[in-house]
Amino acid sequence: MNQITIQVAETDGSLTPLEVPTDMGLSLMEVLKGYGYAIEATCGGMALCATCHIQVLSDTILPEAGEDEYNMLDTLPNLTDNSRLACQIKPHNDLEGLTIKIIGDQ
């Protein structure tokens, strides 16, 4: 299995490393849910609910967000310059070392 390591910034400021498969076709949202993070994913990963809203904390270059993702992010009151939807990110080797903070739809 091919995998990368990403880090999740927890509410206490600590970083939790996660081993993320890159060859299973999962989205980052599905991986985070699999690790037990409280992401509702009420839209099933269709970029319609923002419960998987994350902030990218590292300098990792992500693929450009699509129109559906931009439209959903535009509705969020807590939008940051580094906001993304985890359901729209497919883990691949170039994301090794990605550090994120889960924000959700709060």
DRENZAZA-614146 format. One record per atom (N, C-alpha, C, O, CB): residue in three letters; residue number from 1; z, x, y. Coordinates in pm, 1 decimal, decimal comma. Each point is the difference from the previous one (the first is absolute). Glycine has a CB too. Layout:
# DRENZAZA-614146
 residu num       up     east    north
    ALA NUM        Z        X        Y
...
***
This chain:
# DRENZAZA-614146
 residu num       up     east    north
    MET   1      0,0     84,1   -118,3
    MET   1      0,0    -84,1    118,3
    MET   1      0,0     88,4    124,3
    MET   1     78,2     94,6      9,9
    MET   1     43,7   -278,6   -134,2
    ASN   2   -208,7    153,1    217,5
    ASN   2     -2,0     69,5    128,0
    ASN   2    100,8    -67,0     90,7
    ASN   2      9,0   -122,7      4,3
    ASN   2   -252,3    189,1    -31,2
    GLN   3    320,4     15,1    100,3
    GLN   3     97,9    -58,2     90,1
    GLN   3     25,7     90,0    119,2
    GLN   3    -27,2    120,1     -2,2
    GLN   3    130,9   -237,4   -190,3
    ILE   4    -50,0     54,9    297,3
    ILE   4     40,4     70,4    120,4
    ILE   4    145,6    -35,6     27,0
    ILE   4     55,8    -89,8    -63,0
    ILE   4   -293,2     88,7    157,9
    THR   5    297,4     71,3     -2,0
    THR   5    135,7    -32,6     42,5
    THR   5     -5,9    -46,4    144,6
    THR   5    -57,0     67,3     85,9
    THR   5    159,3    101,5   -246,7
    ILE   6    -42,9   -284,3    186,3
    ILE   6     17,7    -46,0    137,2
    ILE   6    149,2    -13,0     24,7
    ILE   6     79,0     -1,1    -94,3
    ILE   6   -302,5   -121,5     95,5
    GLN   7    262,1    112,6    125,1
    GLN   7    141,0    -14,7     33,3
    GLN   7     20,1   -127,1     80,9
    GLN   7    -81,0    -34,1     86,2
    GLN   7    112,5    284,2    -89,3
    VAL   8     78,2   -319,8    -26,2
    VAL   8     36,4   -120,2     73,9
    VAL   8    125,3     30,7     80,3
    VAL   8    101,5     41,8    -55,7
    VAL   8   -204,4   -194,4   -120,3
    ALA   9     95,6    131,6    308,3
    ALA   9    116,0     16,5     86,5
    ALA   9     88,5   -122,9    -16,8
    ALA   9    -41,8   -112,2     28,7
    ALA   9    -88,9    255,0    138,1
    GLU  10    251,6   -120,8   -213,1
    GLU  10     93,5   -110,1    -23,5
    GLU  10     72,8    -35,5    129,7
    GLU  10     -8,7     73,5     98,4
    GLU  10     37,7     -0,7   -339,1
    THR  11     42,3   -184,6    240,9
    THR  11     70,2    -45,6    120,5
    THR  11    110,8     96,7     42,4
    THR  11     37,1      4,3    117,3
    THR  11    -88,8   -239,5   -183,2
    ASP  12    104,7    312,8    -29,6
    ASP  12    105,2     97,2     34,0
    ASP  12    -56,2    133,9     47,8
    ASP  12     75,6     93,5     26,4
    ASP  12     70,2   -204,1   -194,8
    GLY  13   -278,6    119,6    179,5
    GLY  13    -62,6    122,6     48,4
    GLY  13    -41,6     96,6   -109,4
    GLY  13    -70,9     96,9     27,0
    GLY  13    204,9   -124,3    174,6
    SER  14    -90,9      2,5   -325,7
    SER  14    -38,0     88,8   -109,7
    SER  14   -144,3    -28,0    -42,1
    SER  14    -55,8   -105,0     31,8
    SER  14    296,3    115,6   -110,1
    LEU  15   -299,5     84,2      7,0
    LEU  15   -135,8    -14,4    -52,4
    LEU  15      6,1     -9,5   -152,5
    LEU  15     65,3     81,2    -65,5
    LEU  15   -161,7     47,8    262,7
    THR  16     28,7   -227,7   -252,2
    THR  16     -5,8    -18,0   -144,6
    THR  16   -140,5     34,9    -47,7
    THR  16    -96,1    -66,5     38,8
    THR  16    274,9   -114,3    -31,6
    PRO  17   -192,8    284,5    -91,1
    PRO  17   -132,9     33,1    -53,2
    PRO  17    -37,4    -96,1   -112,7
    PRO  17     82,7    -33,0    -85,0
    PRO  17    -49,0    275,5    146,9
    LEU  18   -159,0   -286,5    -61,2
    LEU  18    -51,5    -88,4   -104,3
    LEU  18   -123,8     63,0    -62,6
    LEU  18    -87,5     50,7     70,2
    LEU  18    178,4   -254,3     49,6
    GLU  19    -96,9    199,7   -251,8
    GLU  19   -119,9     43,7    -71,5
    GLU  19    -96,0   -118,3     -3,8
    GLU  19     34,9   -107,3    -49,1
    GLU  19     95,1    277,1    -92,8
    VAL  20   -250,3   -150,0    193,7
    VAL  20    -95,4   -109,7     16,8
    VAL  20   -127,2     31,3    -78,1
    VAL  20    -64,0    102,3     24,6
    VAL  20    158,9   -156,9    203,9
    PRO  21   -132,6    -33,1   -323,3
    PRO  21   -124,8     22,5    -73,9
    PRO  21   -120,9    -23,4     89,6
    PRO  21     -0,7    -90,4     83,5
    PRO  21    114,4     22,0   -296,4
    THR  22   -215,8    151,5    194,1
    THR  22   -122,0    -14,4     79,6
    THR  22   -117,4    -51,2    -83,1
    THR  22   -109,8    -19,6     52,0
    THR  22    190,5    204,0     94,8
    ASP  23    -57,0   -205,7   -275,1
    ASP  23   -110,4    -37,0    -89,2
    ASP  23     17,3   -137,3    -64,8
    ASP  23    -62,0    -28,7   -102,4
    ASP  23     29,9    269,9     59,6
    MET  24    116,4   -325,8    102,4
    MET  24     25,5   -131,3    -59,5
    MET  24    -53,0   -115,3     85,3
    MET  24     12,3   -116,3    -38,6
    MET  24    189,1    213,7    -68,8
    GLY  25   -260,3    -65,8    223,2
    GLY  25    -55,4   -105,0     84,4
    GLY  25    103,0    -83,3     73,8
    GLY  25    -31,5   -107,9     50,1
    GLY  25   -154,5    102,0   -205,8
    LEU  26    308,8     55,2    162,8
    LEU  26    106,9    -72,7     68,5
    LEU  26     -6,1     23,9    150,4
    LEU  26    -48,8    103,4     45,6
    LEU  26    192,1    -85,4   -250,7
    SER  27    -93,5   -114,4    281,0
    SER  27     17,7     21,4    143,8
    SER  27    137,6     61,6     21,5
    SER  27     85,3     -5,0    -88,6
    SER  27   -238,5   -190,7    148,0
    LEU  28    174,5    253,1     57,0
    LEU  28    130,8     55,9     33,2
    LEU  28    105,9   -110,1     -4,0
    LEU  28    113,4     25,5    -40,5
    LEU  28   -222,2    152,4    184,1
    MET  29     74,0   -299,2   -102,6
    MET  29     93,9   -112,2     -6,1
    MET  29     46,3    -24,5   -143,9
    MET  29    119,3    -18,0    -24,7
    MET  29   -230,4    -85,1    226,2
    GLU  30     17,2    102,3   -296,2
    GLU  30     35,3    -23,7   -140,0
    GLU  30     90,7    110,3    -53,1
    GLU  30     92,2    -26,7    -77,1
    GLU  30   -309,1    -93,6     44,2
    VAL  31    190,8    244,0     74,0
    VAL  31     84,5    112,2    -41,8
    VAL  31    141,8    -17,2     56,1
    VAL  31     98,1     16,5    -72,5
    VAL  31   -301,1    135,9     63,5
    LEU  32    213,2   -185,5    138,1
    LEU  32    131,5    -17,2     61,9
    LEU  32     77,6   -114,2    -65,4
    LEU  32    120,0     12,9    -24,1
    LEU  32   -212,5     75,1    239,8
    LYS  33     25,6   -198,8   -244,5
    LYS  33     65,5   -110,8    -71,1
    LYS  33     47,4     45,8   -137,0
    LYS  33    109,0    -36,6    -44,0
    LYS  33   -252,2   -129,5    166,7
    GLY  34     61,4    246,2   -190,3
    GLY  34     36,3     50,8   -131,2
    GLY  34    124,4     86,8      2,0
    GLY  34     73,8      6,3    -98,3
    GLY  34   -311,9    -15,7     39,0
    TYR  35    261,3     76,3    171,3
    TYR  35    120,2     81,6     16,2
    TYR  35    118,7    -82,8     48,4
    TYR  35    108,5     54,2     21,0
    TYR  35   -254,0    142,4     28,2
    GLY  36    126,2   -327,2    -31,3
    GLY  36    111,2    -88,0     35,1
    GLY  36     20,7    -24,4    148,3
    GLY  36    100,5    -59,4     39,1
    GLY  36      1,8    138,8   -242,5
    TYR  37   -195,2    -34,8    286,8
    TYR  37     13,6    -26,3    143,1
    TYR  37    -25,1   -147,8     27,4
    TYR  37    -85,9    -61,6    -63,1
    TYR  37     13,4    297,4    117,8
    ALA  38    147,1   -292,2     39,1
    ALA  38     -2,4   -143,7     29,3
    ALA  38   -121,2    -36,3     86,2
    ALA  38     12,1    -24,7    120,0
    ALA  38    239,3     18,4   -135,3
    ILE  39   -365,7      3,7    -47,8
    ILE  39   -124,0    -41,7     66,3
    ILE  39    -41,3   -131,5    -65,1
    ILE  39    -25,7     -4,9   -120,2
    ILE  39    -47,7    246,8    173,3
    GLU  40     67,1   -348,0     26,4
    GLU  40    -30,6   -132,0    -55,9
    GLU  40   -142,9    -11,1    -49,7
    GLU  40    -24,2    -58,2   -105,7
    GLU  40    192,5    -37,4    258,5
    ALA  41   -262,8    150,1    -79,0
    ALA  41   -142,2     -7,5    -37,1
    ALA  41    -44,1   -144,1    -24,4
    ALA  41    -68,7    -29,3    -97,8
    ALA  41     86,0    257,6     -3,2
    THR  42     22,3   -316,4    189,7
    THR  42    -29,0   -142,2    -17,8
    THR  42   -150,0    -30,0     -1,3
    THR  42    -41,8   -101,4    -55,8
    THR  42    258,4     51,5    167,0
    CYS  43   -296,9    135,3    -51,4
    CYS  43   -144,9    -24,4      1,6
    CYS  43    -70,4     66,7   -117,6
    CYS  43   -121,4    -13,5    -15,1
    CYS  43    131,4     -3,2    263,6
    GLY  44     64,7     88,4   -331,7
    GLY  44    -60,1     63,8   -116,0
    GLY  44    -85,6    120,4     32,2
    GLY  44    -86,9     36,9    -79,0
    GLY  44     91,4   -255,4    -26,1
    GLY  45     18,3    280,4    219,7
    GLY  45    -74,5    120,7     34,9
    GLY  45   -130,3    -25,7     72,6
    GLY  45    -90,2     83,8     -3,1
    GLY  45    192,5     19,4   -191,7
    MET  46   -113,7   -218,3    260,2
    MET  46   -123,4    -37,1     68,1
    MET  46      3,4     26,8    150,8
    MET  46    -88,4    -46,6     71,9
    MET  46     56,2   -125,7   -247,0
    ALA  47    132,0    246,4    224,8
    ALA  47     14,3     32,6    142,9
    ALA  47     21,6   -125,3     84,7
    ALA  47    -52,0    -10,5    111,1
    ALA  47    -93,7    211,1   -145,8
    LEU  48    223,4   -296,1    -19,0
    LEU  48     22,1   -126,0     70,3
    LEU  48    145,7    -27,4     37,6
    LEU  48     26,7    -96,2     72,0
    LEU  48   -222,4     11,9   -193,3
    CYS  49    291,5    166,5     74,3
    CYS  49    139,7    -36,1     26,0
    CYS  49     82,5    109,7     67,6
    CYS  49    100,6    -31,9     63,2
    CYS  49   -117,4   -115,0   -259,1
    ALA  50    -19,8    270,0    185,9
    ALA  50     69,3    114,5     61,4
    ALA  50    138,1     29,4    -56,9
    ALA  50     76,4     74,4     61,5
    ALA  50   -201,5   -127,1    141,3
    THR  51    159,5     -3,8   -318,8
    THR  51    129,9     35,5    -58,7
    THR  51      0,1    143,5    -51,9
    THR  51    106,0     54,4    -31,2
    THR  51    -70,6   -294,6    -30,8
    CYS  52   -153,2    302,1     52,4
    CYS  52     -9,9    139,6    -45,2
    CYS  52    -30,1     94,9    117,0
    CYS  52    -51,5    110,0    -20,4
    CYS  52    -27,8   -191,5   -204,5
    HIS  53    111,5     38,4    346,6
    HIS  53    -20,5     81,7    120,5
    HIS  53     79,0    130,8    -13,1
    HIS  53    120,8     -1,2    -23,8
    HIS  53   -156,1   -207,8    165,5
    ILE  54    -34,1    320,2   -125,9
    ILE  54     64,9    131,0     -3,6
    ILE  54    -34,8     77,2    126,6
    ILE  54    -97,1    -30,0     69,4
    ILE  54     89,4     32,6   -322,3
    GLN  55     89,9     97,5    280,2
    GLN  55    -29,7     94,4    106,8
    GLN  55    -22,8    135,3    -66,7
    GLN  55     82,4     45,8    -79,1
    GLN  55     56,7   -174,9    253,5
    VAL  56   -250,8    192,0   -141,9
    VAL  56    -31,0    132,2    -54,9
    VAL  56     70,4    104,1     86,3
    VAL  56    -24,8      9,0    120,2
    VAL  56   -201,1    -87,3   -211,2
    LEU  57    314,2    157,0     29,0
    LEU  57     79,5     98,6     73,1
    LEU  57    -57,1    140,9     -8,7
    LEU  57     33,6     85,0     82,5
    LEU  57    164,4   -225,9   -125,7
    SER  58   -283,0    167,0    -54,5
    SER  58    -58,0    133,7    -16,1
    SER  58   -134,8      6,1     70,7
    SER  58    -52,2   -101,0     47,2
    SER  58    171,2    131,0   -268,3
    ASP  59   -173,5     90,1    227,1
    ASP  59   -130,8     20,5     63,1
    ASP  59   -115,4    -25,2    -97,2
    ASP  59   -113,9     37,9     27,2
    ASP  59    219,6    129,1    125,2
    THR  60    -76,6   -229,8   -263,2
    THR  60   -101,2    -27,7   -101,2
    THR  60   -110,8    -87,6     57,9
    THR  60     26,6    -98,7     68,7
    THR  60    147,7    118,3   -249,2
    ILE  61   -297,9     17,7    152,1
    ILE  61   -114,8    -77,3     49,2
    ILE  61    -32,0   -108,1   -102,5
    ILE  61    -33,5     29,1   -114,9
    ILE  61    -59,4    171,4    242,8
    LEU  62    103,6   -325,1    -84,5
    LEU  62    -30,1   -113,3    -87,2
    LEU  62   -141,1    -50,3     26,7
    LEU  62    -54,3     21,0    108,5
    LEU  62    297,8    -84,2   -115,0
    PRO  63   -302,5     -2,9    -91,7
    PRO  63   -128,8    -64,6     26,3
    PRO  63     16,2   -101,5    113,5
    PRO  63    107,9    -56,1     19,1
    PRO  63   -178,8     88,2   -261,4
    GLU  64    -35,8    -54,5    316,3
    GLU  64      1,9    -94,3    111,2
    GLU  64     36,4   -140,0    -49,7
    GLU  64    -44,7    -42,5   -106,5
    GLU  64   -128,4    180,5    227,8
    ALA  65    254,5   -208,7    -43,3
    ALA  65     35,5   -137,8    -34,5
    ALA  65   -121,8    -89,5     14,8
    ALA  65    -83,0     20,4     88,5
    ALA  65    320,6     17,7    -14,5
    GLY  66   -247,5   -136,2   -160,5
    GLY  66   -109,1    -95,3      6,9
    GLY  66     29,7   -110,6    100,6
    GLY  66    109,5     -7,1     55,7
    GLY  66   -165,8     58,3   -293,5
    GLU  67    -41,9   -136,8    260,0
    GLU  67     13,6   -107,4     99,1
    GLU  67    114,0    -95,9    -33,7
    GLU  67     74,4    -40,0     89,5
    GLU  67   -318,8     58,2    -45,2
    ASP  68    259,6    -55,5   -170,6
    ASP  68    107,5    -91,3    -39,1
    ASP  68    136,8     61,7     28,3
    ASP  68     91,0    -67,6     47,9
    ASP  68   -239,8    -30,5   -225,1
    GLU  69    162,0    227,2    146,9
    GLU  69    127,5     67,2     24,7
    GLU  69     29,1      7,4    150,1
    GLU  69    111,7    -28,8     43,0
    GLU  69   -141,9    162,8   -254,4
    TYR  70    -69,3    -95,7    290,7
    TYR  70     19,0      4,5    145,6
    TYR  70     39,9   -136,5     56,2
    TYR  70     88,4     -9,3     85,0
    TYR  70   -256,4    194,4    -72,8
    ASN  71    102,9   -289,9    -59,9
    ASN  71     31,0   -134,2     48,5
    ASN  71    143,7    -38,9    -31,9
    ASN  71     66,9    -61,3     83,1
    ASN  71   -306,6     -1,2   -111,8
    MET  72    288,2     96,9    -90,2
    MET  72    139,0    -32,0    -36,9
    MET  72     97,3     84,3     80,9
    MET  72     99,7    -51,8     50,3
    MET  72   -173,7     -9,9   -282,3
    LEU  73     46,3    190,6    245,0
    LEU  73     90,1     87,7     75,9
    LEU  73     11,8    -45,8    145,2
    LEU  73    107,0     10,9     59,7
    LEU  73   -168,5    180,5   -210,2
    ASP  74    -46,9   -242,2    207,2
    ASP  74      0,8    -46,1    139,2
    ASP  74     97,4   -114,8     24,9
    ASP  74     36,7    -25,5    114,7
    ASP  74   -272,7     97,5    -99,7
    THR  75    277,8   -140,9   -119,2
    THR  75     91,5   -113,6     16,0
    THR  75    146,6     41,6     -4,0
    THR  75     87,9    -83,0     23,5
    THR  75   -260,5    -61,5   -127,5
    LEU  76    200,8    271,2     74,8
    LEU  76    138,0     43,0    -21,6
    LEU  76     70,1     39,5    129,1
    LEU  76    -55,8     74,1     80,9
    LEU  76    -11,2      2,3   -306,3
    PRO  77    189,3   -125,5    245,4
    PRO  77     75,7     36,5    120,2
    PRO  77     52,8    143,2     -5,4
    PRO  77     29,3     58,8    104,0
    PRO  77     33,7   -298,0    -79,3
    ASN  78    -50,6    296,3   -145,7
    ASN  78     55,1    134,5    -17,2
    ASN  78   -107,4    102,0    -36,8
    ASN  78     27,4     97,6    -69,9
    ASN  78    188,1   -200,9      0,0
    LEU  79   -336,5     80,3    116,8
    LEU  79   -112,6     89,4    -26,0
    LEU  79     23,9    137,1     63,8
    LEU  79     46,8      9,2    113,5
    LEU  79   -201,6   -207,9   -124,4
    THR  80    122,3    304,4    -62,7
    THR  80      6,4    135,7     54,0
    THR  80   -139,0     61,9     -8,6
    THR  80    -89,4    -55,5    -63,8
    THR  80    333,5     80,7     -4,7
    ASP  81   -261,9     89,2    132,6
    ASP  81   -128,5     70,5     -7,2
    ASP  81    -33,3     42,2   -142,6
    ASP  81   -116,5     22,0    -33,2
    ASP  81    151,7     58,2    266,7
    ASN  82     67,0    -68,9   -317,4
    ASN  82    -18,6     46,5   -137,0
    ASN  82     22,4   -110,7   -102,2
    ASN  82     27,1     28,6   -116,6
    ASN  82     43,8    197,4    190,4
    SER  83    -81,8   -352,2    -31,8
    SER  83     18,5   -111,9    -91,6
    SER  83   -119,9    -16,6    -92,6
    SER  83   -115,1     16,7     40,2
    SER  83    258,8   -128,6    130,3
    ARG  84   -113,4     78,8   -294,9
    ARG  84   -102,5    -32,5    -99,0
    ARG  84     57,0   -105,4    -93,7
    ARG  84    120,5    -25,5      0,4
    ARG  84   -223,6    258,2     14,1
    LEU  85     17,4   -293,5    -94,4
    LEU  85     42,4    -90,5   -105,7
    LEU  85    -14,2     74,1   -132,3
    LEU  85   -108,4     47,1    -34,4
    LEU  85     38,8   -254,2    167,4
    ALA  86    179,1    217,0   -206,5
    ALA  86     -0,9     75,6   -125,6
    ALA  86    -95,4    -60,5   -102,7
    ALA  86    -48,9     70,6    -88,1
    ALA  86    284,9     -3,7    132,5
    CYS  87   -263,0   -197,8    -33,7
    CYS  87    -91,0    -63,5    -95,8
    CYS  87   -143,5     46,8     17,3
    CYS  87    -82,4    -18,6    -89,7
    CYS  87    232,1   -178,8     86,5
    GLN  88   -180,6    257,4    116,8
    GLN  88   -136,5     42,1     29,4
    GLN  88    -22,0    149,6    -23,5
    GLN  88   -107,8     52,3     28,2
    GLN  88     95,5   -236,5    138,4
    ILE  89    114,2    252,6   -218,1
    ILE  89     -9,0    144,7    -22,8
    ILE  89     -1,1     27,5   -149,7
    ILE  89     93,8    -35,0    -71,6
    ILE  89     25,4     82,5    289,8
    LYS  90   -225,6     15,1   -263,9
    LYS  90    -10,6     39,7   -140,4
    LYS  90     38,8    147,8    -10,5
    LYS  90    -65,6     85,6     59,2
    LYS  90   -118,8   -258,3   -104,8
    PRO  91    290,7    202,6    -29,3
    PRO  91     40,7    140,1    -13,7
    PRO  91   -111,6     86,6    -60,0
    PRO  91    -64,0    -37,5    -98,2
    PRO  91    301,0    -39,4     71,2
    HIS  92   -258,1    192,9     88,7
    HIS  92    -94,7     98,1    -52,2
    HIS  92     54,1    138,9     34,3
    HIS  92     96,8     12,9     74,9
    HIS  92   -295,8   -173,8    -50,0
    ASN  93    136,4    263,1    -79,6
    ASN  93     53,5    136,5     10,4
    ASN  93     22,0     47,7    143,2
    ASN  93     91,4     78,5     24,8
    ASN  93   -205,9    -31,2   -236,9
    ASP  94     32,1    -93,4    307,1
    ASP  94     15,0     44,1    139,0
    ASP  94    126,7    -53,9     65,9
    ASP  94     35,3     43,3    109,7
    ASP  94   -282,5    -32,1    -95,0
    LEU  95    316,0   -104,9    -79,8
    LEU  95    122,7    -56,7     57,2
    LEU  95    125,6     71,2    -49,9
    LEU  95    111,3    -44,9     27,4
    LEU  95   -227,8   -174,4    -10,5
    GLU  96    100,0    328,6    -88,9
    GLU  96    115,3     79,7    -44,5
    GLU  96     87,0     32,9    121,9
    GLU  96    -49,4     48,3    101,8
    GLU  96    -84,2     50,8   -296,4
    GLY  97    264,5   -126,4    182,0
    GLY  97     92,8     31,5    107,9
    GLY  97     14,0   -108,9    105,7
    GLY  97     75,1     16,8     96,0
    GLY  97   -131,9    217,3   -136,0
    LEU  98    -14,2   -345,3     23,8
    LEU  98     11,2   -111,3     94,1
    LEU  98    146,9    -41,6     13,1
    LEU  98     69,9    -14,9   -100,2
    LEU  98   -304,1    -64,0     40,8
    THR  99    280,0     60,5    182,4
    THR  99    135,9    -48,4     24,4
    THR  99    -10,3   -129,9     78,4
    THR  99    -68,5     -7,2    102,1
    THR  99    165,2    243,4   -103,3
    ILE 100    -27,8   -338,6    -47,6
    ILE 100     -7,9   -132,1     60,8
    ILE 100    139,4    -59,1     21,1
    ILE 100     98,3     44,0    -59,6
    ILE 100   -322,2    -78,4    -48,5
    LYS 101    228,7    -64,3    192,6
    LYS 101    120,5    -82,7     17,7
    LYS 101    -45,4   -144,0    -19,7
    LYS 101    -98,9    -42,5     59,7
    LYS 101    213,0    208,2    103,7
    ILE 102    -43,3   -240,4   -245,9
    ILE 102    -33,4   -140,1    -23,5
    ILE 102     60,6    -83,4    112,3
    ILE 102    120,7      4,4     23,7
    ILE 102   -129,9     30,9   -275,9
    ILE 103    -75,7   -111,0    321,0
    ILE 103     45,3    -83,5    110,2
    ILE 103     -0,5   -147,0    -38,7
    ILE 103     90,1    -74,2     38,9
    ILE 103   -176,9    243,4    122,4
    GLY 104    -13,3   -212,3   -237,2
    GLY 104     -9,5   -140,9    -38,5
    GLY 104    -44,6    -85,4    117,9
    GLY 104    -53,6     51,0     98,3
    GLY 104    232,9    -15,8   -269,8
    ASP 105   -156,9   -164,4    160,6
    ASP 105    -46,8    -92,4    102,6
    ASP 105    108,9    -40,5     97,8
    ASP 105    -12,1   -101,6     68,4
    ASP 105   -153,9     19,6   -230,4
    GLN 106    272,0    161,0    168,9
    GLN 106    112,7    -32,5     90,1
    GLN 106    -40,3     10,0    145,1
    GLN 106     82,0    -23,9     88,6
    GLN 106     76,9    106,5   -259,9
***
